[in-house]
Amino acid sequence: MTLVVVPVRYPLTKHSRRTLETAVEVARERDAALTVLHVNLYQNGRSVTRTDLKAAVEREFGRLGNARYVVRTGFLVEESILDEVAAEEADVVVIGTAQASRWRRILQRFTDNPNIDRYLRTHLDCEVITVERAAARSGQESS
């Protein structure tokens, strides 16, 4: 079965809701399972639980069939997301443009021409869909 992973902030921001809405739509269109991911940062000292995350998502979208809620803890959000994507062998990752920009900065440390979609396809064999902050529609990351 196809798996869509969507990292979100907690509490859900306007942009996280838009990103999650796109991920839900993609999962439905592809008859895919959905993993909603939040990363607790060690340095923030706050701890969101799976129950908190699930309740927040269900308040916004109702009960989602074939969805699971994952909370990881780490120092870097981007690294924790990549770990989850790799561990779950995700087929699609839906991220906001701000997250894509942070991933680009991290990849610039290792390569001259970072392209998130190409990197993830090469290393993790998955598609990346980015959701624009101002736009309601999403587009696939391009070079």
N, C-alpha and C positions, 0 to 999 in steps of 0.2 A: 504494500500500500504506500502511496505517496505521502510524504511528511512535509508539512509546512511549519517552520519555526518563526516565531515573532517575538523579539525582545521588546519589553515595555518598561516604562518607569512606573513606580508606585509612590504615591497615589497617581492614578492615570492622569496624564496631562492631555490637553487638547490634541497635541500632535500624536501622543501615544494612542489615543482613541482612534484617530484617523488611520494610523498605521495598523492597528488591530482590526479596524473595519475592513481594510484592504485584505489583510491576511485571512479573515473569515470568509470574505468573498472568493479569494483564490482557493481556499480549502474546499468550499462548496462546489465551485466550478470544476475542480479536479477530483472530487470525491476523495479528498485527502484527510488524513489525521492532522490535528493542529496542536502544536506545543506552544503555550504562552509562557515566556521566560522572563524572569526578573532577576537581576543581579544585586545582592546585598554587598556593599563594599565594606571590607574590614575596617577601613579608616573612618567610615561614617558612624560606626557604632550602632546604627539602627538595624533592626532585623525584621524583615517582612516575612510572614509565613505563607505557605501555599494556600491556606484557608483565607488569609487576607486577600491575596491575589485573585483567587477564584471568586470570592464575594464581590470584589470591585468590578471584575469583568462581567459577571452575571448581572450586576446592577445596570450596567450599560447595554448589554447585548442579550440578556436572557441566558437560559441554559444552552450551552453549545454542545451538540453531540460530537462525539469522537475528539474531544479536546482533553488535554492534560495540562496541568499547571506545574511549573518547575521553578524553584528558587535556588539559585547557586550563590555561593559566597566567594569573593575573590578580591584582589587588589586592583585589577584592571577589568572594566566592563567588557571591553572588546575581546580580550583573551578568554574570558569566561564564556562569552557568546560563541566564539570559535570552538572552544572545547565542547560545548553542548551540541553545536552543529555537527562536529566530527563524531562525537560519541553516539549520537542518534542517527547518523548517516542521513541527514536531512536532504531532501530534494530541492526545497525552496526555502529561502530566508527572505522575510519581508522586513525591511528596516527603514527608518526615517532618514532624511537627507543629512541630519546632524550626525547620526551614527555612521553613515557612509563617510562623512568628512573625517571623523576621528579614525576610522579604519585606514583611510588614505594616508593620514599623518603617520600612523604606525608603520605602514608598509613602505613609506618613503625612507625609513631607516634601513631597509633591506634592499630596495630596488630604485632605479632611476625613474621609472614610469609606472607608478602604482595604478592598477585598474582593479578595483575590488571584485567585480564580476569575474574577470579573467583569473585572478588569484584564487578565488573560491572554486571556480570550475576546475582549475588545474590541480589544486591541493585537496579539495573536498568533493569535487564533482557535484556542485549544486548551483542552482540559479539564484540570482539576487534580484529582488524587486525593491526599488526605493520609492518612498512615498514623499512627495514634495510637501513642504510646510504650508505653502499658500494654496496649493491646488488640491482638489478632492480626488483626483485620479492618480494613479501610479504609473511609473515607467520603468523599464528595465535599465539598469545602470549601463552606460555606454562609455567608450573611451574619450 
